[in-house]
Amino acid sequence: MVNRLIKISKSQSLFLFGARGTGKSTLLKTLLRNSDDTLYIDLLKPAVEDTYRVDPEELARQVSGKKRYKWVVIDEVQKLPKLLDVVHNLIEENDQKFILSGSSARKLKRGAANLLAGRAFVYHLHPFTSVELGDSFDLDCALQWGLLPKVWNLQEQEDKHEFLRSYALTYLKEEIQAEQIVRILDPFRSFLEVAAQTNGKIVNFSKVARDVGVDTTTVQNYYSILEDTLVGFFLNSFHRSVRKRQHQAPKFYFFDPGVVRMLSRTLDLPLVPSTASYGELFEQFLILEIRKLAEYRRKEWEFSYLRTKDDVEIDLIIDRARRPLICVEIKSTRNIRPDDINQFMKITGDMTNIEAYCFSNDPRSKKIGHVHCLHWTEGLKELGLV
């Protein structure tokens, strides 16, 4: 069993969010496996969901009964946002502790979840990290198939492929169609492929809209659906002015390399080192890795990228508040040379109060100009994430 890095409060009610398949239910059952004073409510079971949908107060009657529960776990709570009104009252009046897990914050943002502000901690569970997997981690496998727990535990490539295919279909049917997030599924299905094909690139909403055959506003809503269902995130453009930052187009990254390969229909294509596709997946993997570990370590960091008017780019900028900015160039090569980071050296050389790094697959640490070049695993240690 893989020990997860996430540290969850044992004394405070909490939300545990994460995309489908990240292992939320497994984690909770492991944490509470020796507890016979836990009420576990799984809203993925139709009969259970129907019970509380018809009568949300049934939860209050259970909790207020003769048996005293230390914890009440409600799995996939986004399916019944109205339950949070009852949860709120039980926290206030009974001092009952809840663990509320879900794969989407979309409904909760519009419903009673606001009533729990300050009364429940918020955590996010992600696919595996290289740190969690330790010696069993394999970079090429992670780039090709991703790091969802189920995929990682499957042995045969055919099984991995089939799981990722069914994962995409389950997402469409259960998250999107069943919850009636979009009325017509076909344009959204086309959007998923286009968005996956432009993963890690600056988003041109108008072009995506033309490719999908919908208007720009619809595409922007589609991207917000991906964010709300936790299968992707925007990486904003860097600017010291928040106002100006908001006017720059963001990049969009899916939460897992295997899922993005499935959605872009490239899962059958072999991954070849030193190719553009390999480099793009490596960049995605490392940005995801840094964000996941930073969240687990409860770092209050902000992430962004920078592209100049001359199309010179910094892959990742880490703002650590009142400390020098960290500028990161990501290269998949196994031998970093000055020519590989020439443009990065120029742009960071004109910046003040920064630290410049290149993280790559090169096992030899070196310094080229003012840039510290490290193997990516050493880079994670340098950032204090390992």
Salt bridges, closest charged atoms under 4 A:
GLU49 OE2 - ARG53 NH2 2.02
ASP55 OD2 - ARG61 NH2 2.13
GLU58 OE1 - ARG61 NH2 3.14
GLU92 OE2 - ARG119 NE 2.79
GLU132 OE2 - ARG4 NE 3.08
GLU162 OE2 - ARG165 NH1 3.61
GLU174 OE1 - ARG20 NH1 3.06
GLU175 OE2 - ARG20 NE 2.97
GLU179 OE2 - LYS79 NZ 2.95
GLU179 OE1 - LYS107 NZ 2.60
ASP186 OD1 - ARG189 NH1 2.67
GLU193 OE2 - ARG265 NH2 3.14
ASP211 OD2 - LYS207 NZ 3.17
ASP228 OD2 - ARG106 NH1 2.91
ASP228 OD1 - LYS109 NZ 2.89
ASP268 OD1 - HIS161 NE2 3.08
GLU280 OE2 - LYS201 NZ 3.45
GLU283 OE2 - LYS251 NZ 3.91
GLU289 OE1 - LYS292 NZ 3.94
GLU295 OE2 - HIS124 ND1 2.97
GLU295 OE1 - HIS126 NE2 3.06
GLU302 OE1 - ARG245 NH1 3.70
GLU313 OE2 - LYS251 NZ 2.43
GLU313 OE1 - ARG307 NH2 2.68
GLU329 OE2 - LYS331 NZ 3.51
GLU355 OE2 - ARG320 NH2 3.67
ASP362 OD1 - ARG364 NH2 3.36
ASP362 OD2 - LYS366 NZ 2.93
GLU378 OE2 - LYS381 NZ 3.46
